[in-house]
Amino acid sequence: MSGSDFLLDCPDLRATEFSLEDDAVTIHVESTAPSSSCPRCGGTAVRVHSRYPRTVTDLPAHGRRLILRVTARRFFCDQPQCTRTLFCERFPELTTAHARTTGPLTESHQAIGFALGGEAGARLAEQLAVPTSPDTLLRRVKAAPDEPQPPARYIGIDDWATRKGQHYGTILIDLERHCVIDILPGRDGVALKTWLEEHPGVEVVTRDRWPAFAQAVREGAPKAKQVADRWHLLKNLREAVERLFARFSPEINKIATQPSSAETPAPSTEGGSTLPAVPAPSVPAPTPSTPLSPREQARRAKQTVREQRHCRVRELRDQGHSIRNTAKQLGVSTKMVIRYRREATCPDWKPGRKAPSQMDEHRVLVEEWIKSGGRNTAELHRLLSEKGFRVPYDAVRRCVNRKIGSTGRPGRRTGEATPPRPSVPSARKLSFQFISPPNDEKANPSAEPAEPRFLDRMRASIPGMAAALDVASELVSMLRKEVTCPLSDWLTKAEGSGVSELKTFAQSLREDEAAVSAALTDAWSNGPVEGQVNRLKFIKRSMYGRAGWRLLRARVKRKT
């Protein structure tokens, strides 16, 4: 191998010396061109003033760094009209002026910087025999020009947080090419409106229901068709159903305390026009037979404080105080005041029910093992491992201690076992159960028949609940495109149902009826936008949130 083998693309350069070291290959190079052009006037110069050494790094050769020691010349510019007396010759085939790396190596550094950023990219560059500093990688990324993009016709927009709760930005996605068009500061719609005015070819805009985005699209692109995101519509509907369930929490608690086989269905009102309020039932708290642990005492004390605050919020509401005034008097957030004013009973996030465990799915196997005389925790852990179940040993130990105890007999470790309080599903959990699609019984025909869903018991027990949920279920089917129905018909039905939560939700859809109707008929979705927002957050967090707007924009826009 000779030094000239590395300079095939540079005919005016000649290798004079070649040296091989443990981690680098060094080639001494000089120019063979008889003249050079002045960079200012373009005139040809032949008189050499002096020479100086210049070091340029190229792509690695056989796992070693490739260093070019170039002997550059200074020329006299003899053109009388030129204001420059001396200039240094250029090597456009090798590198640019004042650069210390070749063009291919600069592009490699850019690719590493786009993919990994500064610190991680510098560590990888060291392993690839192209070492550089993290700051150099970031400078390469910020100096890279934007990739050419055709005019976008179908775009998706969404907001993202530069600092959650304080500063936000707007991301624009090309739905045809599934790539980021740009990121804009703020989410008030001002920057989005300016961008749309500068790009008049936009035909379709998908977005969530943020009012600022809707107004910006109407003003910046009045001819563009707006399509609301179906996922956000489904989320807003679930929140409305959650508020409905929270309003009837006393009835839900009463249903949960009754066995499903002994429940007595109450007659439903025809048409479901109203849902009368029922006073909260008095459920006596269970009396523990053993002294409470310090942790349980602390939990009970906190729950007592919450109950007192809940009563105080309800009293201030009855006295006519506003939400903001109530929150200021009690020193709590307005969200808490709104929830306490809406719910008749104080919420309890852990009312004595057992937390889920990884051993729950192996309950039958554990009971059979105990009946057969099994008492050793290690033996049960080995048995589960042999059957292909990956369960931590601590989970097995806790399960055995809970079922057998230290005495070797089934039951609690100490004291007399107390019956647990019935599990009362929260309004949030019930709303997710309502929105989630029903399980397909054909998928697992060997499975045992499940107990009737709690929602079915609510439909049969609470007057008017079945009619209200039927109205909400109709919109769910429309959003999933299982049924086709004009949106205006559903809005009329929801507004006339007498259910305040559905009525308020329908009135909010009236303000954006065109975009919501397009969501039910068009195939466009904001799903690709959510994916790109997730990618943006990953890039932002990989730089520990310290990236400036210019650097973050460059990395997000580049396809890597």
Residue pairs with C-beta under 8 A, 6 or more apart in sequence:
2 15
2 18
3 15
3 16
3 17
3 18
3 27
3 28
3 29
4 14
4 15
6 15
6 27
6 58
6 61
6 66
7 13
7 14
7 15
7 27
7 29
9 93
10 91
10 93
10 94
11 93
12 31
12 32
12 33
12 91
12 93
13 29
13 30
13 31
13 32
13 70
13 91
13 93
13 94
14 29
14 30
14 31
14 32
15 27
15 28
15 29
16 28
16 29
16 30
17 27
17 28
18 25
18 26
18 27
18 28
19 25
19 26
19 27
20 26
20 64
21 64
22 64
23 64
23 65
23 129
24 64
24 65
24 66
24 67
25 61
25 62
25 64
25 65
25 66
25 67
26 67
26 68
26 69
27 66
27 67
27 68
27 69
28 69
28 71
29 68
29 69
29 70
29 71
30 70
30 71
31 70
31 71
31 72
31 73
31 89
31 91
33 89
34 46
35 44
35 45
35 46
35 75
36 44
36 45
36 73
36 75
36 87
36 89
36 90
37 43
37 44
37 45
37 90
38 44
38 45
38 75
38 77
38 79
38 82
38 84
38 87
39 87
39 90
39 97
40 77
40 82
40 83
40 84
40 87
41 77
41 79
41 81
41 82
41 84
43 77
43 78
43 79
43 82
45 75
45 76
45 77
45 78
45 87
46 75
47 75
47 76
47 78
48 73
48 74
48 75
48 76
49 73
49 74
49 75
49 76
49 86
50 73
50 74
51 71
51 72
51 73
51 74
52 71
52 72
52 74
52 88
53 69
53 70
53 71
53 72
54 69
54 70
54 71
54 72
55 67
55 68
55 69
55 70
55 100
56 67
56 68
56 70
56 94
56 95
56 99
56 100
56 101
56 102
57 65
57 66
57 67
57 68
57 100
57 101
57 102
57 105
57 130
58 66
58 67
58 68
58 101
58 102
58 104
58 105
59 66
59 102
59 104
59 105
59 108
59 130
60 66
60 128
60 129
60 130
63 129
64 129
65 129
65 130
65 131
68 94
68 102
70 91
70 94
72 88
72 89
72 91
73 88
73 89
74 86
74 87
74 88
74 89
75 86
75 87
75 88
75 89
76 85
76 86
77 84
77 85
77 86
77 87
90 97
94 102
95 101
95 102
95 103
96 103
99 106
101 109
105 130
106 140
108 130
109 121
109 125
109 130
109 132
109 136
109 137
109 140
110 140
110 141
110 144
111 560
112 121
112 124
112 125
112 128
112 137
113 121
113 137
113 138
113 140
113 141
114 141
114 144
114 554
114 555
114 558
114 560
115 121
115 560
116 124
116 542
117 134
117 137
117 138
117 539
117 542
117 543
117 547
117 555
118 134
118 135
118 137
118 138
118 543
119 134
120 542
121 134
121 137
122 131
122 132
122 133
122 134
122 137
125 131
125 132
125 137
138 551
141 551
141 554
141 555
142 550
142 551
142 554
144 554
144 558
146 557
147 557
147 558
147 559
149 174
149 179
149 181
150 177
151 199
151 201
152 172
152 174
152 176
152 181
152 199
152 201
152 202
153 176
153 201
153 202
153 203
153 204
154 174
154 175
154 176
154 202
154 203
154 204
154 206
154 524
155 172
155 173
155 174
155 175
155 181
155 202
155 204
155 205
155 206
156 172
156 173
156 175
156 205
156 206
156 207
156 524
156 526
156 528
156 529
157 170
157 171
157 172
157 173
157 192
157 205
157 206
157 207
157 213
157 217
157 529
158 170
158 171
158 173
158 207
158 208
158 526
158 529
158 530
158 533
159 168
159 169
159 170
159 171
159 187
159 210
159 213
160 168
160 169
160 170
160 171
160 183
160 533
160 536
160 537
161 167
161 168
161 169
162 168
162 169
162 540
168 186
168 187
169 183
169 184
169 185
169 186
169 187
170 183
170 184
170 185
170 186
170 187
170 191
170 192
170 213
171 180
171 182
171 183
171 184
171 529
171 532
171 533
171 536
171 556
172 180
172 181
172 182
172 183
172 184
172 192
172 195
173 179
173 180
173 181
173 528
173 529
173 532
174 180
174 181
175 204
175 206
175 524
175 528
178 528
179 532
179 557
179 559
180 532
180 536
180 556
180 557
181 557
182 195
182 553
182 557
183 536
183 549
183 552
183 553
183 556
183 557
184 191
184 192
184 195
185 191
185 549
187 210
187 212
187 213
188 212
189 212
189 213
189 215
189 216
190 216
192 213
192 216
192 217
192 220
193 216
193 219
193 220
194 220
195 220
196 202
196 216
196 217
196 220
196 221
196 224
197 220
197 221
200 221
202 221
202 224
203 223
203 224
203 225
204 224
204 225
204 226
204 227
204 522
204 524
205 217
205 221
205 224
205 225
205 226
205 227
206 226
206 227
206 228
206 229
206 524
206 525
206 526
206 529
207 213
207 214
207 217
207 226
207 227
207 228
207 229
207 515
207 526
208 228
208 229
208 232
208 526
209 228
209 229
209 232
209 233
209 236
209 508
209 512
214 226
214 512
214 515
217 224
217 226
218 226
225 518
225 522
226 514
226 515
226 518
227 515
227 518
227 519
227 522
227 524
227 525
228 512
228 515
228 516
228 518
228 519
229 519
229 525
229 526
230 479
230 519
230 520
230 525
231 525
231 526
231 527
231 530
232 526
233 479
233 516
233 519
234 435
234 476
234 479
236 505
236 508
237 435
237 472
237 475
237 476
237 479
237 505
238 431
238 432
238 434
238 435
239 431
240 472
240 501
240 502
240 504
240 505
241 431
241 434
241 435
241 469
241 472
241 501
242 427
242 428
242 430
242 431
243 342
243 427
243 501
244 275
244 468
244 499
244 501
244 502
245 252
245 427
245 430
245 431
246 339
246 342
246 343
246 427
247 275
247 277
247 342
247 343
247 344
247 501
248 275
248 278
248 462
248 465
249 280
249 343
249 344
249 345
249 347
249 427
250 278
250 279
250 280
250 281
250 344
250 345
251 278
251 458
251 461
251 462
252 424
252 425
252 427
252 430
252 458
252 462
253 280
253 281
253 283
253 345
253 424
254 281
254 283
255 263
255 454
255 457
255 458
255 461
255 462
256 422
256 423
256 424
256 425
256 454
257 283
257 422
257 424
260 451
260 452
260 457
263 457
263 460
263 461
264 461
265 460
265 461
266 460
266 461
266 462
266 463
267 463
268 459
268 460
268 463
268 464
268 465
268 466
268 467
269 463
269 464
269 467
271 467
272 464
272 465
272 466
272 467
272 468
272 470
272 471
272 497
272 498
272 499
273 464
273 467
273 497
273 498
274 464
274 498
275 462
275 463
275 464
275 465
275 468
275 498
275 499
276 463
276 464
277 344
279 344
280 344
280 345
286 352
286 418
286 419
286 421
288 418
289 415
289 416
289 418
290 414
290 415
290 416
290 418
292 300
299 350
303 346
303 348
306 346
306 347
306 348
307 346
309 330
309 332
309 340
310 340
310 343
310 345
310 346
311 346
312 330
313 326
313 330
313 337
313 340
313 341
314 340
314 341
316 325
316 326
316 329
316 330
317 326
317 341
321 329
323 334
323 337
323 338
323 341
324 334
326 337
326 341
327 333
327 334
327 336
327 337
330 337
339 347
340 346
343 427
347 426
349 426
351 421
351 423
351 424
352 420
352 421
353 420
353 421
353 423
354 420
357 395
357 398
357 399
358 391
358 392
358 395
359 366
359 391
359 395
359 396
359 398
359 399
362 384
362 389
362 391
365 383
365 384
365 387
366 380
366 399
366 400
366 403
369 380
369 383
370 403
370 404
370 410
374 380
375 400
375 404
375 408
377 393
377 396
377 397
377 400
378 393
380 396
380 400
381 391
381 393
381 396
384 391
384 396
385 391
401 413
402 412
403 410
404 410
404 411
405 411
405 412
405 413
405 414
406 413
407 413
411 417
425 433
425 454
430 454
430 455
430 458
433 453
433 454
433 455
434 455
434 469
434 472
434 473
435 476
437 480
439 450
441 447
455 469
458 465
459 465
459 466
459 469
460 466
464 498
464 499
467 497
468 497
468 499
468 502
471 490
471 493
471 494
471 497
471 499
471 502
472 502
474 483
474 485
474 490
474 493
475 490
475 494
477 483
478 484
478 485
478 487
478 490
478 520
479 519
479 520
481 520
484 520
486 517
487 509
487 513
487 516
487 517
487 520
488 513
490 506
491 506
491 509
491 510
491 513
494 502
494 503
494 505
494 506
495 503
495 506
495 507
497 503
509 516
518 524
532 556
535 556
536 552
536 556
539 547
539 552
539 555
539 556
540 547
540 552
543 551
543 552
547 555
